[in-house]
Amino acid sequence: MLSLSAYQAAKELKWSPGKVHGVIRALQRSEAVKCKLKVVNGRAVKMMELVR
């Protein structure tokens, strides 16, 4: 399953991180994506996965 961080998505789409976080929140409410917080190199990273 495809897993992508909010920061990676922002870079790929050339959007601001805030805009991406807003879209992620909307997708979570509609249960289209599932998010998990992971610690990578000492930083919290929000990873999102598509739900089918």
C-alpha positions in Angstrom: 0.0 0.0 0.0 1.2 3.5 -0.8 2.4 5.5 2.2 3.4 9.1 1.9 4.2 11.8 4.4 2.4 15.2 4.4 5.8 16.9 3.7 6.5 14.6 0.7 3.0 15.2 -0.7 3.5 19.0 -0.4 6.8 18.8 -2.3 5.3 16.6 -5.0 2.2 18.8 -5.5 4.2 22.1 -5.0 1.6 23.1 -2.4 2.2 24.6 1.0 2.3 22.2 4.0 -0.7 23.9 5.6 -2.8 23.3 2.5 -1.8 19.6 2.4 -2.6 19.2 6.1 -6.1 20.7 5.5 -6.8 18.3 2.7 -5.5 15.4 4.8 -7.9 16.4 7.6 -10.8 16.5 5.1 -9.8 13.1 3.7 -9.6 11.6 7.2 -13.1 12.8 8.0 -14.4 11.1 4.9 -12.4 8.0 5.8 -10.5 8.0 2.5 -7.1 8.0 4.2 -5.7 6.7 7.4 -2.9 8.6 9.2 -0.3 7.5 11.6 2.4 9.5 13.4 5.9 8.0 13.2 9.2 9.3 14.6 11.8 9.6 11.8 15.2 11.1 12.7 13.8 12.6 15.9 10.9 14.3 14.2 7.2 13.4 14.2 6.0 12.6 10.7 2.4 12.2 9.7 2.2 9.2 7.3 -1.0 8.7 5.3 -2.3 5.6 3.6 -5.1 5.3 1.2 -8.1 3.2 2.4 -9.9 1.0 0.0 
